[in-house]
Amino acid sequence: MNITEFVGKKIRHYRKNKGKTLEELSSASGLTVNYLSMIEKGEANATLMKLEPVIYALEITWTDIIPKND
């Protein structure tokens, strides 16, 4: 799994855990539903500038979505 897929899976995990739909996350983050879906599927290599509003909308931190190098 590459980092794009990892980050997407983490975002989907937190979105679902918080009971938010893609539409709600779209409204809160300013990103389109289609783009968010692509991020979650690992099909879009989102920039940090695009991920920042998603993180704020989900009320998580960067460390919640970035893989740890143990």
Phi and psi in radians as a Rosetta constraint file:
Dihedral C 1 N 2 CA 2 C 2 CIRCULARHARMONIC -1.526 0.35
Dihedral N 2 CA 2 C 2 N 3 CIRCULARHARMONIC 3.021 0.35
Dihedral C 2 N 3 CA 3 C 3 CIRCULARHARMONIC -1.130 0.35
Dihedral N 3 CA 3 C 3 N 4 CIRCULARHARMONIC -0.596 0.35
Dihedral C 3 N 4 CA 4 C 4 CIRCULARHARMONIC -1.102 0.35
Dihedral N 4 CA 4 C 4 N 5 CIRCULARHARMONIC -0.756 0.35
Dihedral C 4 N 5 CA 5 C 5 CIRCULARHARMONIC -1.180 0.35
Dihedral N 5 CA 5 C 5 N 6 CIRCULARHARMONIC -0.711 0.35
Dihedral C 5 N 6 CA 6 C 6 CIRCULARHARMONIC -1.053 0.35
Dihedral N 6 CA 6 C 6 N 7 CIRCULARHARMONIC -0.876 0.35
Dihedral C 6 N 7 CA 7 C 7 CIRCULARHARMONIC -1.078 0.35
Dihedral N 7 CA 7 C 7 N 8 CIRCULARHARMONIC -0.740 0.35
Dihedral C 7 N 8 CA 8 C 8 CIRCULARHARMONIC -1.056 0.35
Dihedral N 8 CA 8 C 8 N 9 CIRCULARHARMONIC -0.759 0.35
Dihedral C 8 N 9 CA 9 C 9 CIRCULARHARMONIC -1.134 0.35
Dihedral N 9 CA 9 C 9 N 10 CIRCULARHARMONIC -0.667 0.35
Dihedral C 9 N 10 CA 10 C 10 CIRCULARHARMONIC -1.142 0.35
Dihedral N 10 CA 10 C 10 N 11 CIRCULARHARMONIC -0.759 0.35
Dihedral C 10 N 11 CA 11 C 11 CIRCULARHARMONIC -1.087 0.35
Dihedral N 11 CA 11 C 11 N 12 CIRCULARHARMONIC -0.793 0.35
Dihedral C 11 N 12 CA 12 C 12 CIRCULARHARMONIC -1.038 0.35
Dihedral N 12 CA 12 C 12 N 13 CIRCULARHARMONIC -0.758 0.35
Dihedral C 12 N 13 CA 13 C 13 CIRCULARHARMONIC -1.000 0.35
Dihedral N 13 CA 13 C 13 N 14 CIRCULARHARMONIC -0.896 0.35
Dihedral C 13 N 14 CA 14 C 14 CIRCULARHARMONIC -1.189 0.35
Dihedral N 14 CA 14 C 14 N 15 CIRCULARHARMONIC -0.649 0.35
Dihedral C 14 N 15 CA 15 C 15 CIRCULARHARMONIC -1.071 0.35
Dihedral N 15 CA 15 C 15 N 16 CIRCULARHARMONIC -0.832 0.35
Dihedral C 15 N 16 CA 16 C 16 CIRCULARHARMONIC -1.173 0.35
Dihedral N 16 CA 16 C 16 N 17 CIRCULARHARMONIC -0.699 0.35
Dihedral C 16 N 17 CA 17 C 17 CIRCULARHARMONIC -1.077 0.35
Dihedral N 17 CA 17 C 17 N 18 CIRCULARHARMONIC -0.542 0.35
Dihedral C 17 N 18 CA 18 C 18 CIRCULARHARMONIC -1.568 0.35
Dihedral N 18 CA 18 C 18 N 19 CIRCULARHARMONIC 0.026 0.35
Dihedral C 18 N 19 CA 19 C 19 CIRCULARHARMONIC 1.235 0.35
Dihedral N 19 CA 19 C 19 N 20 CIRCULARHARMONIC 0.465 0.35
Dihedral C 19 N 20 CA 20 C 20 CIRCULARHARMONIC -1.709 0.35
Dihedral N 20 CA 20 C 20 N 21 CIRCULARHARMONIC 2.497 0.35
Dihedral C 20 N 21 CA 21 C 21 CIRCULARHARMONIC -1.524 0.35
Dihedral N 21 CA 21 C 21 N 22 CIRCULARHARMONIC 2.906 0.35
Dihedral C 21 N 22 CA 22 C 22 CIRCULARHARMONIC -1.061 0.35
Dihedral N 22 CA 22 C 22 N 23 CIRCULARHARMONIC -0.623 0.35
Dihedral C 22 N 23 CA 23 C 23 CIRCULARHARMONIC -1.117 0.35
Dihedral N 23 CA 23 C 23 N 24 CIRCULARHARMONIC -0.726 0.35
Dihedral C 23 N 24 CA 24 C 24 CIRCULARHARMONIC -1.172 0.35
Dihedral N 24 CA 24 C 24 N 25 CIRCULARHARMONIC -0.728 0.35
Dihedral C 24 N 25 CA 25 C 25 CIRCULARHARMONIC -1.157 0.35
Dihedral N 25 CA 25 C 25 N 26 CIRCULARHARMONIC -0.638 0.35
Dihedral C 25 N 26 CA 26 C 26 CIRCULARHARMONIC -1.064 0.35
Dihedral N 26 CA 26 C 26 N 27 CIRCULARHARMONIC -0.822 0.35
Dihedral C 26 N 27 CA 27 C 27 CIRCULARHARMONIC -1.095 0.35
Dihedral N 27 CA 27 C 27 N 28 CIRCULARHARMONIC -0.726 0.35
Dihedral C 27 N 28 CA 28 C 28 CIRCULARHARMONIC -1.308 0.35
Dihedral N 28 CA 28 C 28 N 29 CIRCULARHARMONIC -0.514 0.35
Dihedral C 28 N 29 CA 29 C 29 CIRCULARHARMONIC -1.750 0.35
Dihedral N 29 CA 29 C 29 N 30 CIRCULARHARMONIC -0.337 0.35
Dihedral C 29 N 30 CA 30 C 30 CIRCULARHARMONIC 1.448 0.35
Dihedral N 30 CA 30 C 30 N 31 CIRCULARHARMONIC 0.101 0.35
Dihedral C 30 N 31 CA 31 C 31 CIRCULARHARMONIC -1.745 0.35
Dihedral N 31 CA 31 C 31 N 32 CIRCULARHARMONIC 2.678 0.35
Dihedral C 31 N 32 CA 32 C 32 CIRCULARHARMONIC -1.284 0.35
Dihedral N 32 CA 32 C 32 N 33 CIRCULARHARMONIC 2.719 0.35
Dihedral C 32 N 33 CA 33 C 33 CIRCULARHARMONIC -1.023 0.35
Dihedral N 33 CA 33 C 33 N 34 CIRCULARHARMONIC -0.752 0.35
Dihedral C 33 N 34 CA 34 C 34 CIRCULARHARMONIC -1.062 0.35
Dihedral N 34 CA 34 C 34 N 35 CIRCULARHARMONIC -0.778 0.35
Dihedral C 34 N 35 CA 35 C 35 CIRCULARHARMONIC -1.157 0.35
Dihedral N 35 CA 35 C 35 N 36 CIRCULARHARMONIC -0.743 0.35
Dihedral C 35 N 36 CA 36 C 36 CIRCULARHARMONIC -1.075 0.35
Dihedral N 36 CA 36 C 36 N 37 CIRCULARHARMONIC -0.710 0.35
Dihedral C 36 N 37 CA 37 C 37 CIRCULARHARMONIC -1.068 0.35
Dihedral N 37 CA 37 C 37 N 38 CIRCULARHARMONIC -0.747 0.35
Dihedral C 37 N 38 CA 38 C 38 CIRCULARHARMONIC -1.117 0.35
Dihedral N 38 CA 38 C 38 N 39 CIRCULARHARMONIC -0.680 0.35
Dihedral C 38 N 39 CA 39 C 39 CIRCULARHARMONIC -1.081 0.35
Dihedral N 39 CA 39 C 39 N 40 CIRCULARHARMONIC -0.842 0.35
Dihedral C 39 N 40 CA 40 C 40 CIRCULARHARMONIC -1.088 0.35
Dihedral N 40 CA 40 C 40 N 41 CIRCULARHARMONIC -0.551 0.35
Dihedral C 40 N 41 CA 41 C 41 CIRCULARHARMONIC -1.471 0.35
Dihedral N 41 CA 41 C 41 N 42 CIRCULARHARMONIC -0.092 0.35
Dihedral C 41 N 42 CA 42 C 42 CIRCULARHARMONIC 1.355 0.35
Dihedral N 42 CA 42 C 42 N 43 CIRCULARHARMONIC 0.329 0.35
Dihedral C 42 N 43 CA 43 C 43 CIRCULARHARMONIC -1.643 0.35
Dihedral N 43 CA 43 C 43 N 44 CIRCULARHARMONIC -0.225 0.35
Dihedral C 43 N 44 CA 44 C 44 CIRCULARHARMONIC -2.103 0.35
Dihedral N 44 CA 44 C 44 N 45 CIRCULARHARMONIC 2.276 0.35
Dihedral C 44 N 45 CA 45 C 45 CIRCULARHARMONIC -1.601 0.35
Dihedral N 45 CA 45 C 45 N 46 CIRCULARHARMONIC 1.441 0.35
Dihedral C 45 N 46 CA 46 C 46 CIRCULARHARMONIC -1.214 0.35
Dihedral N 46 CA 46 C 46 N 47 CIRCULARHARMONIC 2.466 0.35
Dihedral C 46 N 47 CA 47 C 47 CIRCULARHARMONIC -1.330 0.35
Dihedral N 47 CA 47 C 47 N 48 CIRCULARHARMONIC 2.884 0.35
Dihedral C 47 N 48 CA 48 C 48 CIRCULARHARMONIC -1.062 0.35
Dihedral N 48 CA 48 C 48 N 49 CIRCULARHARMONIC -0.611 0.35
Dihedral C 48 N 49 CA 49 C 49 CIRCULARHARMONIC -1.127 0.35
Dihedral N 49 CA 49 C 49 N 50 CIRCULARHARMONIC -0.554 0.35
Dihedral C 49 N 50 CA 50 C 50 CIRCULARHARMONIC -1.399 0.35
Dihedral N 50 CA 50 C 50 N 51 CIRCULARHARMONIC -0.585 0.35
Dihedral C 50 N 51 CA 51 C 51 CIRCULARHARMONIC -1.326 0.35
Dihedral N 51 CA 51 C 51 N 52 CIRCULARHARMONIC -0.502 0.35
Dihedral C 51 N 52 CA 52 C 52 CIRCULARHARMONIC -0.975 0.35
Dihedral N 52 CA 52 C 52 N 53 CIRCULARHARMONIC -0.855 0.35
Dihedral C 52 N 53 CA 53 C 53 CIRCULARHARMONIC -1.167 0.35
Dihedral N 53 CA 53 C 53 N 54 CIRCULARHARMONIC -0.455 0.35
Dihedral C 53 N 54 CA 54 C 54 CIRCULARHARMONIC -1.187 0.35
Dihedral N 54 CA 54 C 54 N 55 CIRCULARHARMONIC -0.775 0.35
Dihedral C 54 N 55 CA 55 C 55 CIRCULARHARMONIC -1.069 0.35
Dihedral N 55 CA 55 C 55 N 56 CIRCULARHARMONIC -0.783 0.35
Dihedral C 55 N 56 CA 56 C 56 CIRCULARHARMONIC -1.138 0.35
Dihedral N 56 CA 56 C 56 N 57 CIRCULARHARMONIC -0.710 0.35
Dihedral C 56 N 57 CA 57 C 57 CIRCULARHARMONIC -1.134 0.35
Dihedral N 57 CA 57 C 57 N 58 CIRCULARHARMONIC -0.592 0.35
Dihedral C 57 N 58 CA 58 C 58 CIRCULARHARMONIC -1.531 0.35
Dihedral N 58 CA 58 C 58 N 59 CIRCULARHARMONIC -0.100 0.35
Dihedral C 58 N 59 CA 59 C 59 CIRCULARHARMONIC 0.986 0.35
Dihedral N 59 CA 59 C 59 N 60 CIRCULARHARMONIC 0.848 0.35
Dihedral C 59 N 60 CA 60 C 60 CIRCULARHARMONIC -2.147 0.35
Dihedral N 60 CA 60 C 60 N 61 CIRCULARHARMONIC -3.125 0.35
Dihedral C 60 N 61 CA 61 C 61 CIRCULARHARMONIC -2.048 0.35
Dihedral N 61 CA 61 C 61 N 62 CIRCULARHARMONIC 2.922 0.35
Dihedral C 61 N 62 CA 62 C 62 CIRCULARHARMONIC -0.995 0.35
Dihedral N 62 CA 62 C 62 N 63 CIRCULARHARMONIC -0.685 0.35
Dihedral C 62 N 63 CA 63 C 63 CIRCULARHARMONIC -1.163 0.35
Dihedral N 63 CA 63 C 63 N 64 CIRCULARHARMONIC -0.307 0.35
Dihedral C 63 N 64 CA 64 C 64 CIRCULARHARMONIC -1.261 0.35
Dihedral N 64 CA 64 C 64 N 65 CIRCULARHARMONIC -0.407 0.35
Dihedral C 64 N 65 CA 65 C 65 CIRCULARHARMONIC -2.031 0.35
Dihedral N 65 CA 65 C 65 N 66 CIRCULARHARMONIC -0.143 0.35
Dihedral C 65 N 66 CA 66 C 66 CIRCULARHARMONIC -1.686 0.35
Dihedral N 66 CA 66 C 66 N 67 CIRCULARHARMONIC 2.305 0.35
Dihedral C 66 N 67 CA 67 C 67 CIRCULARHARMONIC -1.123 0.35
Dihedral N 67 CA 67 C 67 N 68 CIRCULARHARMONIC 2.526 0.35
Dihedral C 67 N 68 CA 68 C 68 CIRCULARHARMONIC -1.567 0.35
Dihedral N 68 CA 68 C 68 N 69 CIRCULARHARMONIC 2.456 0.35
Dihedral C 68 N 69 CA 69 C 69 CIRCULARHARMONIC -1.770 0.35
Dihedral N 69 CA 69 C 69 N 70 CIRCULARHARMONIC 1.470 0.35
